[in-house]
Amino acid sequence: MVWRVEIKDKPGVFDAAGEGTRKDILELGITSVTRVLVEQVYLLEGELATPQVEKICRELLADQITQAYRYFPHPYPDAMPAEPNVRTVEIAYNPGVMDPVEGSTLKGIRDLGIAGVTAVRTARKYS
C-alpha cells in the first residue's frame, strides 16, 4: 500500500518557497501569477496502519507549530475538486534517480520504531 502525505505551511505562516517561486515566475515576464503555494509530498510505501502514518507525520515530517499535514491512501479514489483559476504542478524525481531525502526519511521512520516502510518518494507540489 502507498500513503500520500502532503505538508504545507499553516495559514498566516510566510511561505518563503512559494514567494521565491512567484518572483522567479514574474522574472520570466508572466504577470498573471499572483500567488504560489508550495507543499512537500511524501509517498510512503509499505505495510502501515493509519496510526503509524499519523505518528510519522506528527513526529517526523511536519513542524507542529508552522505546518499542517494531511494523508490518505494513494492513489486517492476521488479526485479533490480543483479551485477555480488555480493550476497545480507536481515535480518528483524520475524512477531510478536518487532522491536524497529518501534515505534520511526511512532512517527517521525506523528510529520512531515503525517497521514495514519499504520505500519513500518525495515531490514538491506548486499551486
Secondary structure, DSSP 8 states (H G I E B T S, - for coil): -EEEEEEEE-TTS--HHHHHHHHHHHHTT--S-----EEEEEEEEES--HHHHHHHIIIIIS-TTTEEEEEEEES-SS-----TT---EEEE--TTS--HHHHHHHHHHHHTT---EEEEEEEEEE-
